[in-house]
Amino acid sequence: EVQLVETGGGLVQPGKSLKLTCATSGFTFSNAWMHWVRQSPEKQLEWVAQIKAKSNNYATYYAESVKGRFTISRDDSKSSVYLQMNSLKEEDTAIYYCTWGTGDYWGQGVMVTVSS
Amino acid sequence: DIVMTQAPLSVSVTPGESASISCRSSKSLLHSNGITYVYWYLQKPGKSPQLLIYRMSNLASGVPDRFSGSGSETDFTLKISRVEAEDVGIYYCGQLLENPYTFGAGTKLELK
C-alpha cells in the first residue's frame, strides 16, 4: 500500500523557518519525481516545488512565489522528501501536501500557519 | 505561466443525472510526443485530492467508469454520468506539461 505522511507543520511567525518532512512507503521512491503542493484557505491549489530522481540529477523546480525561500530535497535511503521553508510570509499559510508523480498519490497534508 | 480556467465554479446535480465541467488552458497542452498533459482531480470533503483522469482521457486506477475526460489542445471536459452521492466535492483540472504546474480554481459539485 502506498503511503505518504507529512509532518512538521505548525504555527510560525513571519520571517521564521519551518521544515516539512514527507515519509513514504509502498513504491520505488528512488525512481519517483516528488512534489509539494499547497492549498490555501480559499481552497486554491498551488504547485510549490518538484524534485526529480537521481537519474535526472535530482533536478529541482520552484514556483516563483517561493523561489529563493523554499528548498526541496530528498533522502532516497529514507524514502523521504523535505521542504525547507525560510523567510515565511503570511501568504504561505496553507495545507501542504506531498505528492508523487502526476498526483497519483497524495499525503494527508500538514497545516502551516504563518501569523504573528 | 499556463493559466487554467474552469467553469462553472459550482454545479448542483440531481443524483442519477450527468454533469460536465469545463477547463480551458492559456496554451496548448499537447506535447510533441502526442500526449496531452491535462489531469483531473477530485477533493472530497475533508480529504486530500485524488487523481481521476490523467493525460486528458485516461481513467486512474480504481476510478468508476462513470467518469470520462475529453478535449482538444486547449479545451477540456470532465463528464460524470449518473452522479452519485460519493461524487460530491471540488474538482480541479491541472496542467503538467511544463513548470510551473498550474491548477484551475476548482468546481464545487453538490447534490440537489
Interface residues (C-beta under 8 A of the other chain):
Chain A: H35 K43 Q44 L45 E46 W47 Q50 Y61 Y62 A63 E64 Y97 T102 G103 D104 Y105 W106 G107 Q108 G109
Chain B: D1 Y39 Y41 Q43 S48 P49 Q50 L51 Y54 A60 I90 Y92 G94 L96 N99 P100 Y101 T102 F103 A105 G106
